[in-house]
Amino acid sequence: MRHLIKVKQSIMEMKEYVAGKSIEEAARSYGLDPNSIIKLASNENCMGPSPKAVDAIKEAAANVHIYPSVDGVELREEISRRYNMPIKNVVVGAGMDGVIETLLRTFLDKDDESVIPLPTFSYYENVTRFCSAVPVYSKRKHDYSIDTDDIIAKAGERTRFIFITSPNNPTGNITPIEDIKKIAESVDSLVFVDEAYIDFAGSSAIDLVRKYDNVIVGHTMSKAWGLAGLRIGYAFIPEWIFSQYMKVATPFNLSNISISAAIAALNDGEHYRKSVETIIRGREQLMKDLPFKALPSEANFILIDTSPLKSGYVVDECMKRGIILRDCASFRGLGDTFVRITVGTKEENERVIAALREIRDKA
Ligand SMILES: *Cc1c(COP(=O)(O)O)cnc(C)c1O
């Protein structure tokens, strides 16, 4: 028996991250043909990747014996040009998840705090915990808008981060820029604005990074840009954080394939616009025809309330019909009757609408 090797207490207390089921897992557990399964569980782009990104991946493949740039500088330059932001305000990571992890490892000491408005994306809480810091929750209002006053009241001496997800996952609503401003002006901590789904919504908070020294805006190429499998995220940060972030970031955290594909995707505006248009149209189709109460959404997914049916039951019944949806019972503070549906192609949307009708009528 070893006595000195111990997993950190903060890790022992954590729950494992719950992701949407993969097609392979679903095929195995439900005895289905993988080709018949549609996955509307993880908010990926139903239009696939940009063909130009795919070409860039093939081209980059010949050079994978060479290390990529240590800090993803080619991609950071591209982002810096597109958004008209100096390069020292742009950092990249292995997905936005990777960026969040590096930022929290840079700032969170033991017993520091993150303020997290619930329900929301669970990874903020996980990283906070594995930094031995403490998540502090703020309950969203009835319409799932954030409670600005409560957040400001909860931001204290030990608060290092406040997480604002806009549009929010899984509720789909945005936070008005005015509310983010008010929080940034009222607190002595960093405000991380997660804009994973901003492409499907209105205006970005990027301008606030230019005005405030405590606002960070995170973006990802996993959703509208169709590159979830490559793990590419970036953030706009105040310049004073840059060199500290660089010390903490894993060297070479973007592969040369990821860097090339991301640059090619960013330069394929046509595929991007077509994706966003198709998804917004699909969102309207689902809003109109889904047989359960749906929350208004500015993202590429819709949250439905399946009550009186339990979300676990509805997700399981959909799975039997070859449709993977996200059971939201694992989201802290949401309850057990919510299911998140990623907007798919017209045909995929029709299939999920028909399946849900059948499940509702049978119950
Ligand atoms: C998908 C998602 C991310 C990050 O995705 P990456 O694939 O790690 O870039 C971040 N925040 C929210 C709210 C998300 O839904």
The ligand as a Gaussian input file, in Angstrom:
#p B3LYP/6-31G(d) Opt

LIG

0 1
 C      -18.487000      24.113000     -27.146000
 C      -18.255000      25.133000     -26.106000
 C      -16.975000      25.609000     -25.773000
 C      -15.663000      25.148000     -26.247000
 O      -15.500000      24.324000     -27.195000
 P      -14.048000      23.920000     -27.698000
 O      -14.368000      22.810000     -28.590000
 O      -13.233000      23.527000     -26.499000
 O      -13.474000      25.117000     -28.365000
 C      -16.858000      26.594000     -24.835000
 N      -17.916000      27.113000     -24.241000
 C      -19.148000      26.695000     -24.509000
 C      -20.278000      27.326000     -23.814000
 C      -19.357000      25.671000     -25.425000
 O      -20.594000      25.235000     -25.640000

